Amino acid sequence: MRVLIVEDDPLLGDALAAGLRQLGHAVDWFRDGQRADAALAGAEYDAVVLDLGLPGGDGMHWLARWRGSARHEVPVLILTARDGVEDRIAGLDAGADDYLVKPITVDELAARLRALARRRSGRSKSVWEHGALSFDPAARSVVWQGRPVELTARELALLEALMANPGRILSKAQLQEKLYDWGETLESNTLEVHVHHLRRKLARDVVRTVRGVGYALGAAQGGDEA
């Protein structure tokens, strides 16, 4: 999952970003709405964690802007010190998908983000299943044909991106956005290496190559066919 954090408190922002990265998520963190707005225009995010008391424009202003634009579908979780009932109502009515009051733990934030991802993908179960493959986003664990499989953080992120979009072809650029933060230097074949390792640990047909377009979730029925 790729998450955009908009938080002007340097200690909190750094702690949230570090904690979510440790859980395997790609995270971009900005301290004001203007830079977050530019990031949303240039990348595809799975969720936004939005503070309200921001420099250069209140968080509610940016939420209204995003909901009135082409970026209206990205899930937004408000994370703020404003704990009044009227504040929560205003935030949710303005288009926020969830509302959390500080202080919170990284684990709770991650659980809320997983819930947003489930709702967005239309999934009701906490464990995602596809043929002989199952993935538990909370435990960051994978089972293939009844046996647990150890994957690296990048391989898990790649599998999560594909399983979150069954039937959809994701381009190389889209997958890289899911796996990496801004500013990370990538080799030209980095994504292909992760795909190769994922196929080797699971099965070749788990990831389908669509030549000239990108990758998609494969049949995942238990074969090693080419």
N, C-alpha and C positions, 0 to 999 in steps of 0.2 A: 504494500500500500504506500502511495506517495502522499505525504501530508504537508500542507502549508500552515505554518504557525505564524500568527500576527500578534506579537506581544512585545511591549516596549520595556518591560522589566528585564534587565540583562541576566540576572540570576535565575529567574523563573524560566525565561525563554531558553537559556542554555541548558537548564536541567531537563525541561520537557523534550527538547530536541535530542539531547544525549540519551535520555531514557527510551524514547521511541526508536531511535537508531539501534540501540542495544537489543530491542525486541524484533529487529529485522526490517524496520520501515525506512524508506527514503524520506528525508525531512529537509525542507527549506524553511528558514526562519528569518523573518523580517520584523523590524521594530516600528514600522509605520504603514499606514494603509496604501500610500502611493506606490511604494515598491512592491507591496503584496499585489496590488492591482495590476502592475506591469507583469509580475510573475504569472498571474492567472491568465493574462492575455497570451503568454508565450509557452505555457505548458499545461498538461492535463493532470489535474490532481484528483485524488479519491476523496479528500476531505479537507476542510479548512477549520483550524482552531483560531477563533477570533476574539481578541480582547476588545472591550468597548472604550476604555479610556486611552485613546491613542493620540499621539502628537499629529498635527496636520489634518485632523478630521476624525470625528467620533466613529467608533466601530459601526454604529447603526447607519451612519451615512454610507459606509462602504458596503454594508449588507444590502441596503436598498439599491445601490448602484449595480451590484452583481445580480440581484434578483430581477432587475429590469433590463438585463443585457443577455447576450448569447451564453453567458456563464451562469445562467440561472439554475442549472441542474446540479452544480457541485454541492454536496452536503456541507453545511456550515454548523459547527458547534461553537456556541458562545461560551467563553471562559472569562469570568469577570468577578470583581468584588461587589458588584451591585446585586444585593440579595433581596431586594424588595419584591413582593408578589407582583406589583404593577410593572416592575422592570422585566421580570420573567415573561409576563403576558405580552408586553410590548415586543420583546425580542422574538418570541415564538410567532406572534402575529405578523411580524415583519419578514418572516421567512426562514428563521433559524430552525434547524432540524433537532437541536438539543440545546440545553442551557445548563451550565455547571457554574457553581459559585466557588471561588477560591476560599481556602486552599484545597487542593485535591492531590491525589497520588498519580503517578504515571500509570500504574496498573489500572486504576479506575478510568483514566482518560483513554487508555488503549482499549478497554472493554467497551466503552461508549462508541469509539470509532469502529470497532468490529460490528457492533449492532447497526450502525449507520450503513456499513458496507453490506450487511446482510439484507437490510431493507431495500437498498438501492438495487441489488442484484435479484431481488425477489425470492431470496432464500429464507426459509424459516428455521432450518436446522443449524446448530452451531458447528457441526462437522460437515464439511462439503464432501460429496461423493460423486464419483464419475467412473462407472464401470468397476473395475477391480481396484481403483485408486480412491483413497480417502485422505482428506487434509483437515487438520484441526488448527484453525488460525490462532486460537488462544494458547494452545500448548506448543505451537510451531512444530507439529509432528506430522509425519506422513506414514501411511501404511499402504503397501502395494501387495496385492494377492495374499493378504492376511499376515504379512510380516512387516515390521517396522523398518524404515529406511532412513539412514542418516544423510541429511542434505546440508550443504553450507547455507549461510544466510542469503547469499545471492541466488542460489538455486531455489531456495524456499520462496523468495520474492518473485522469481520468474514463474514458478508453478502457481503461486497465488494469483498473479496477474492473469494467467491463462485460464485458471479455473473460475475466476470471477467474471470471465467473459466467454462462456461456452457458446460455440457457434460463431464467434466473431474473430476475424483475422486482425491481428495486431501487427503494425509495422515495426521495423527495427527501432525507429525513433520513439515510438510509443512505449515499447518495452524498456528501452534505456531510461526513459523518464520515470518508469515505475521502480527501477532498480537503483538509480543513482541520484545524488544531490547535485545541485548546481555547483560548478567549479571543480568537480572531479574529472581528472584526466583519464580518458579511455583509449585503449588500443582499438584499432579498427575491427579486430575479430573477437573482442571481448564477449559480446553477446553470443556469438556462435560457439565459443568455448563452453559457456554455461549450458547452452542447449545440448551440446554433445555430452556433457557430464550428466545432465538430467536423463537423457535417453539411455546412457550406459547404466545408471543406477536403477532405473525403472524399466522402460521398454522403449524400443525405437519408435513405436507408433503412438506414444503418449503425446509427443509434440509433432505436429504436422507442418511441413514446410510448404508454403504457397509461393512458388518461384516468382520473383519480381514484386511481391507484395509484402510478405512477412511470415508470421507463424500463427498457428491456431492450436487449440486443444484437440488432440487426436482421439482415436476410438477408445483407447485405454481399456481394452477388453482382455488383455493378458497375453497378447502375442508379441513376437519379436520380428514380425515381418518388415521388410523394407518399404 
